[in-house]
Amino acid sequence: MSRGVIYAILSAFAFSIQNVIVKELSYTTSTGEIAFFRGFLSALLILGLMRIQHVHLSKRDIPTLTLRGVLGGIGMICIFYALRGMPLADVSIISQLSAFFVMLFAAIFLKEVLPPGSKLPLLVIFIGGCLVVRPWNFSSFNVYSLFALGQAVFAAGAYTTVSKLTGSGRHHPYEVVLYFLVCAALSGIVLMALTDGFVMPAHGDWIYYGGLALFSVIAQIWMTNAYATANPVVVSFVSYIGVFFNALWGFVIFGEILTGLTVAGGVLIIGGSMYLTKLKHDKIAEMAKMQERKQKEA
């Protein structure tokens, strides 16, 4: 097993632990407060790493960095709300719909042409999403489902801006993550001001908040290392193991059980997303070969 694959598995594991902590905190703490401490404490950790590794903030692309942060912050609040009222596995599966929206946003905003053969997996993903969300069943389709869908949409928007930022090579991943965490903390403050306000955490809650910040940052770093040391397609495929981790914790810790429709929908979403990812990277590889051929001919 390659080092990149190990990093991808560890990252998925850390993200699943983050979700467990958020769900546990949601029983006694407002979403705004969870978002604030997650963003604030994680930002402090990132700043410490930036100082140690001599990574400096740039003065370029600030509007795009801010947009990435705002989209990521809103998406984080959406998933925190979803975790309050949905099983961990359901939220994790619906989050995978971000691959569907990333492809659409890239075509709309970045003017990228959809890879040949992408219409079928997009349709498969859409059908899978309907099976998980079940909009025809009022008892299953609730406001928490809408928040989970919202997270997938905002995450896709954030990924689209990240692709533009990292593609330029002018921004360290820590800088991109820092903007997201600061905006997440500010979103938490706004949400607290609009709802229940701030309540001083109990002594035990500080342990949860510390773990939340630590696992969030570690997950981001491991994911970055995974993409830096392994084939992006392989990393994307391996990352879907996060659905298994979330389903496992949901069953063991919270007594949650997957329904048949959720399993079927999850298979369609993950299968379609994996195929879509392969098509996209095959197209990128083909374009790179064509560019290389043109340079040789020149």
C-alpha positions in Angstrom: 0.0 0.0 0.0 1.5 3.3 -1.1 2.1 6.2 1.4 -0.5 8.4 -0.5 -3.2 5.8 0.0 -2.4 5.5 3.7 -2.7 9.3 4.0 -6.0 9.2 2.2 -7.4 6.6 4.6 -6.1 8.4 7.6 -7.6 11.7 6.4 -11.1 10.0 5.9 -10.8 8.5 9.3 -9.9 11.9 10.9 -12.8 13.7 9.1 -15.2 11.0 10.4 -14.0 11.6 14.0 -14.6 15.3 13.4 -18.2 14.5 12.4 -18.7 12.3 15.5 -17.5 15.2 17.8 -19.8 17.7 16.0 -22.8 15.4 16.4 -22.0 14.8 20.1 -21.6 18.5 20.7 -24.9 19.3 18.8 -26.9 17.7 21.6 -26.0 20.5 24.1 -24.4 23.3 22.0 -25.6 25.6 19.3 -24.3 25.2 15.7 -23.0 28.8 15.7 -20.8 28.1 18.7 -19.5 24.8 17.3 -18.6 26.5 14.1 -16.9 29.4 15.9 -14.7 27.2 18.0 -13.9 24.8 15.2 -12.8 27.7 12.9 -11.0 29.7 15.6 -9.0 26.9 17.3 -8.1 25.3 13.9 -7.0 28.7 12.6 -4.6 29.1 15.5 -3.1 25.7 14.8 -2.7 26.5 11.1 -1.1 29.9 12.0 1.3 28.0 14.2 2.2 25.6 11.4 2.7 28.5 9.0 5.0 30.2 11.5 7.1 27.0 12.0 7.3 26.3 8.3 7.8 30.0 7.3 4.7 30.2 5.2 3.6 33.8 4.6 0.2 35.2 3.5 0.2 36.6 0.0 -1.4 39.8 -1.2 -2.8 38.2 -4.4 -6.2 36.9 -5.3 -7.7 38.1 -2.0 -11.3 38.3 -3.4 -11.1 34.7 -4.6 -9.5 33.5 -1.3 -12.3 35.3 0.6 -15.0 33.8 -1.7 -13.5 30.3 -1.1 -13.5 31.0 2.7 -17.1 32.2 2.7 -18.4 29.3 0.6 -16.5 26.8 2.8 -17.7 28.5 6.0 -21.4 28.4 4.9 -20.9 24.8 3.8 -19.5 23.8 7.2 -22.4 25.3 9.0 -24.8 23.5 6.7 -23.2 20.1 7.5 -23.1 20.9 11.2 -26.9 21.5 11.0 -27.4 18.4 9.0 -25.5 16.3 11.6 -27.9 17.5 14.3 -30.9 15.6 12.7 -29.5 13.0 10.3 -27.6 9.8 10.6 -23.8 10.2 10.1 -23.8 7.9 7.1 -26.7 9.7 5.4 -24.9 13.1 5.7 -21.6 11.6 4.5 -23.3 10.0 1.4 -25.1 13.2 0.5 -21.9 15.1 0.9 -20.5 13.1 -2.0 -22.9 14.9 -4.3 -20.3 17.7 -4.3 -18.6 15.8 -7.2 -21.8 16.2 -9.2 -21.9 20.0 -8.5 -18.2 20.5 -9.0 -18.5 19.2 -12.6 -21.4 21.5 -13.2 -19.8 24.5 -11.7 -16.5 23.9 -13.6 -18.5 23.9 -16.8 -20.5 27.0 -15.9 -18.0 29.2 -14.2 -14.6 27.9 -15.4 -15.8 27.2 -18.9 -14.5 23.7 -18.8 -16.0 21.2 -21.3 -17.6 18.2 -19.8 -15.6 15.0 -20.5 -17.1 12.7 -23.1 -19.4 10.2 -21.5 -20.0 12.2 -18.4 -23.8 12.6 -18.9 -24.5 9.0 -17.8 -22.6 9.2 -14.4 -24.2 12.6 -13.7 -27.6 11.1 -14.2 -26.7 8.1 -12.0 -25.4 10.4 -9.2 -28.6 12.4 -9.4 -30.8 9.3 -9.1 -28.6 8.1 -6.2 -29.1 11.5 -4.5 -32.9 11.2 -4.8 -32.8 7.7 -3.2 -30.9 9.0 -0.2 -32.8 12.3 0.2 -36.2 10.8 -0.8 -38.1 14.1 -1.6 -41.3 12.1 -2.2 -41.4 11.0 1.5 -42.1 13.9 3.8 -41.0 11.9 6.9 -37.5 11.3 5.3 -37.1 14.6 3.4 -36.8 17.3 6.1 -34.9 20.5 6.6 -31.8 18.6 7.7 -31.7 17.0 4.2 -31.8 20.4 2.7 -28.8 21.5 4.8 -26.9 18.3 3.7 -27.6 19.2 0.1 -26.6 22.8 0.8 -23.3 21.6 2.1 -22.6 19.7 -1.1 -23.4 22.7 -3.2 -21.3 25.1 -1.2 -18.4 22.6 -0.9 -18.5 22.3 -4.7 -18.3 26.1 -5.0 -15.4 26.1 -2.6 -13.6 23.3 -4.5 -14.0 25.2 -7.7 -12.3 28.2 -6.3 -9.6 26.1 -4.7 -8.9 24.5 -8.2 -8.4 28.0 -9.5 -6.2 29.1 -6.6 -3.9 26.1 -6.4 -3.7 25.8 -10.2 -1.9 29.2 -10.2 0.8 27.8 -7.9 0.9 31.1 -6.0 -0.8 30.0 -2.8 0.3 27.5 -0.2 -2.5 25.1 0.9 -2.2 26.5 4.5 -3.1 29.9 3.2 -6.2 28.6 1.4 -7.3 26.6 4.5 -6.7 29.6 6.8 -9.1 31.8 4.9 -11.7 29.1 5.2 -11.2 28.7 8.9 -11.4 32.4 9.6 -14.6 32.7 7.6 -16.0 29.7 9.4 -15.3 31.3 12.7 -16.9 34.6 11.6 -19.9 32.7 10.3 -20.2 31.1 13.7 -20.2 34.6 15.3 -22.9 35.8 13.0 -25.0 32.8 13.6 -24.7 33.1 17.4 -25.7 36.8 17.1 -28.8 35.8 15.2 -29.8 32.9 17.4 -29.0 31.9 21.0 -25.8 33.9 21.6 -22.7 32.6 23.3 -22.7 30.1 26.2 -19.5 29.4 28.0 -18.6 25.8 27.3 -18.5 23.3 30.2 -15.1 21.8 31.2 -15.8 18.6 29.3 -16.7 20.6 26.2 -13.3 22.1 25.9 -11.9 18.5 25.4 -14.3 18.1 22.5 -13.4 21.5 21.0 -9.7 20.7 21.2 -10.2 17.3 19.6 -12.4 18.9 16.9 -9.7 21.5 16.0 -6.9 18.9 16.1 -8.7 16.3 14.0 -9.9 18.9 11.5 -6.4 20.2 10.9 -4.8 16.8 10.8 -7.4 15.6 8.3 -6.6 18.6 6.0 -2.9 18.0 6.2 -3.2 14.2 5.6 -5.4 14.9 2.6 -2.9 17.4 1.2 -0.1 14.8 1.6 -2.2 12.2 0.0 -2.7 14.2 -3.2 1.0 15.2 -3.1 2.3 11.6 -3.0 -0.3 9.5 -4.9 -2.3 9.5 -8.1 -5.3 12.0 -7.6 -7.7 9.4 -9.0 -6.6 6.8 -6.6 -6.8 9.3 -3.7 -10.3 10.3 -4.7 -11.4 6.7 -4.8 -9.8 5.8 -1.5 -11.4 8.8 0.2 -14.8 7.3 -0.2 -13.9 5.0 2.6 -15.0 7.9 4.8 -18.6 6.8 4.2 -17.8 3.5 5.8 -16.2 5.1 8.8 -19.2 7.4 9.3 -21.6 4.5 9.0 -19.6 2.5 11.5 -19.5 5.3 14.1 -23.2 6.0 13.5 -24.0 2.4 14.3 -21.6 1.8 17.2 -22.0 5.2 19.0 -25.4 6.5 18.0 -27.3 3.3 17.2 -28.0 4.5 13.6 -29.0 1.9 11.0 -28.8 2.4 7.2 -31.9 1.8 5.2 -32.0 -0.1 1.9 -32.7 3.0 -0.1 -29.8 4.8 1.5 -27.4 2.0 0.7 -28.6 1.8 -2.9 -28.4 5.6 -3.3 -24.9 5.6 -1.8 -23.7 2.9 -4.2 -25.0 5.0 -7.2 -23.5 8.3 -5.9 -20.1 6.8 -5.0 -20.0 4.7 -8.2 -21.0 7.6 -10.4 -18.6 10.0 -8.7 -15.7 7.5 -9.1 -16.4 7.1 -12.8 -16.8 10.9 -13.2 -13.5 11.5 -11.5 -11.8 9.0 -13.8 -13.2 10.6 -16.8 -12.1 14.1 -15.7 -8.5 12.9 -14.9 -8.3 11.0 -18.2 -9.2 14.2 -20.0 -6.6 16.1 -18.1 -4.0 13.5 -18.9 -5.0 13.6 -22.6 -4.7 17.4 -22.7 -1.3 17.2 -21.1 -0.1 14.7 -23.7 -1.4 16.9 -26.5 0.4 19.9 -25.0 3.6 17.9 -24.7 3.3 16.7 -28.3 2.8 20.3 -29.5 5.9 21.5 -27.7 8.0 18.7 -29.2 6.7 19.6 -32.7 7.6 23.2 -32.1 
